[in-house]
Amino acid sequence: MPVVVKLKNILTERNMSQRELARLTGLRPNTISHLCSNEVDRVHLSKFEVICKALDIQLHELIVMEDE
């Protein structure tokens, strides 16, 4: 089962840009862009914590395991 970061979907649902999230979190825009891509293979957990706090969501809403 692949682990999927749902950040792009969450931002779309909230009509929020990657740049706005980068500003809110203090993370680099390139980091946010990478997390919105399908190429995520590793991330520091602290980045997920910052994103979850900024978006007021739980980690299980951001990261899901999908059936293949």
C-alpha positions, -999 to +999 in steps of 0.1 A: +000+000+000+015+033-010+016+062+015+001+094-001+005+130+010-029+147+004-015+182+007-024+192-029-060+181-025-063+199+009-050+231-006-073+229-035-103+223-013-094+253+008-086+274-023-052+281-008-020+285-028+013+267-021+029+301-017+003+311+010+010+279+029+047+285+027+042+319+041+020+306+069+044+278+079+078+294+073+087+264+051+104+270+018+081+271-013+102+243-028+094+221+001+057+228-002+058+221-039+077+188-033+050+177-008+023+185-034+039+163-060+036+126-064+073+122-059+075+124-021+097+097-007+109+112+026+100+141+048+110+152+082+081+147+106+086+182+120+074+196+086+042+176+088+037+190+123+041+226+111+017+220+082-009+203+103-009+232+128-011+258+100-040+240+084-057+229+117-058+193+106-048+160+120-019+140+106-042+112+094-060+138+072-027+147+055-011+113+051-031+083+040-024+047+028-041+039-004-049+005-018-029-004-049 
